[in-house]
Amino acid sequence: VGPAGRHGAVIGDGPAAVRVIAAAGGRVVEVRRGATLARGDDAGFVRRLYANGARAVIEGRIGAGCFATKGA
């Protein structure tokens, strides 16, 4: 998926996660059941996710493997 610290899976409600990702300056990669995968352009992205209200963030590659895509 990419370098550590730049990709994350924001755990929780999709619409709330999208707002947190936008406020942190990131981009939504994919919305899945229970998590939203996101990408930021710098190493401080995950820290900004938490600062903007994310309750839990896991590394993006793990999130991609652990949460089913919508409709699956």
Residue pairs with C-beta under 8 A, 6 or more apart in sequence:
1 7
1 60
1 61
1 64
2 39
2 60
3 43
4 59
5 43
5 44
5 45
5 46
6 39
6 40
6 41
6 42
6 43
6 45
6 46
7 29
7 37
7 38
7 39
7 40
7 59
7 60
7 61
8 37
8 38
8 40
8 45
8 46
8 49
8 57
8 58
8 59
8 60
8 63
9 32
9 35
9 36
9 37
9 38
9 57
9 58
9 59
9 60
9 62
9 63
9 64
9 66
9 67
10 17
10 20
10 21
10 35
10 36
10 38
10 49
10 54
10 56
10 57
11 17
11 34
11 35
11 54
11 55
11 56
11 57
11 58
11 63
12 34
12 35
12 54
12 55
12 56
14 31
14 36
16 53
17 31
17 35
17 36
17 38
17 54
18 28
18 31
18 36
19 53
20 49
20 52
20 53
20 54
21 27
21 28
21 36
21 38
21 49
23 48
23 52
23 53
24 38
24 40
24 45
24 48
24 49
24 51
24 52
24 54
25 40
25 41
25 45
25 48
26 38
26 39
26 40
26 45
26 48
26 49
27 38
27 39
27 40
28 36
28 37
28 38
29 37
29 38
29 39
29 60
30 36
30 37
30 64
30 69
31 37
31 70
32 63
32 67
32 68
32 69
32 70
33 67
33 68
33 69
33 70
33 72
34 67
35 58
35 63
35 66
35 67
37 60
37 63
37 64
38 45
38 49
38 60
39 45
39 60
40 46
40 48
40 49
46 57
49 57
50 57
58 66
